[in-house]
């Protein structure tokens, strides 16, 4: 399944935190910033390039050398969080 990030976010390092910051019209729809872990930032950047769920799982298994079951659970949790925060179309 393909997911698309809504337009209107920039990813910035603020102090030691990596944050997805809403800009433009998104500031009225999303209140606050979305904190991203190191792996979440990698997944976010992959989504910006049009990665599907399976590709996101592949990325996690390659980078972190975890099994596909764990990677799939992590991706689902990440995508669910983005949906709840209103960052996905």
C-alpha positions in Angstrom: 0.0 0.0 0.0 1.2 3.5 -0.9 1.1 6.4 1.5 1.7 10.0 0.8 2.7 12.7 3.2 0.7 15.9 3.1 2.5 18.9 1.7 3.6 21.6 4.1 6.2 20.0 6.3 9.9 20.5 6.6 12.2 18.3 8.6 14.7 20.1 10.9 17.0 19.3 13.7 16.1 21.4 16.7 18.7 20.9 19.4 19.1 17.1 19.6 15.6 16.4 18.3 14.6 15.8 14.7 11.2 17.4 14.0 8.7 17.5 11.2 7.6 21.1 11.3 4.3 22.2 9.6 4.6 25.3 7.4 2.1 27.4 5.5 -1.5 26.1 5.6 -0.4 23.1 7.7 0.2 25.3 10.7 -3.5 25.9 11.0 -4.3 22.1 10.7 -1.5 20.6 12.7 -0.7 22.2 16.0 2.8 21.6 17.1 5.6 19.6 15.6 6.1 15.9 15.0 9.1 14.4 16.8 11.0 11.9 14.7 13.5 9.3 15.9 16.5 8.4 13.7 14.6 5.6 12.1 11.4 7.6 11.7 13.4 10.3 9.9 14.7 7.7 7.4 11.1 6.4 6.9 9.8 10.0 6.5 12.4 10.7 3.8 11.5 7.5 2.0 7.8 8.5 2.1 8.7 11.8 0.5 10.2 9.8 -2.4 7.1 7.7 -2.8 8.0 4.5 -0.9 5.3 2.0 -0.2 4.8 0.1 3.0 6.8 -2.9 1.8 9.7 -0.7 0.8 9.7 0.9 4.3 9.9 -2.6 5.8 12.8 -3.4 3.5 14.6 -0.2 4.6 14.4 -1.1 8.2 15.5 -4.7 7.7 18.5 -3.5 5.7 19.6 -0.7 8.0 18.9 -2.2 11.4 19.2 -5.9 10.6 15.9 -6.8 12.2 13.5 -9.4 11.1 10.6 -8.6 8.7 8.0 -9.2 11.4 9.5 -6.6 13.7 10.1 -4.2 10.9 6.6 -4.5 9.7 5.2 -3.8 13.1 7.4 -0.8 13.5 6.3 0.6 10.1 2.7 0.1 10.9 3.1 1.9 14.2 5.0 4.7 12.4 2.3 5.1 9.7 -0.5 4.9 12.3 1.1 7.7 14.3 1.4 9.9 11.2 -2.3 9.2 10.3 -3.3 10.2 13.9 -1.3 13.4 13.6 -2.8 14.3 10.2 0.4 14.1 8.3 -0.7 11.5 5.7 -3.2 11.9 2.9 
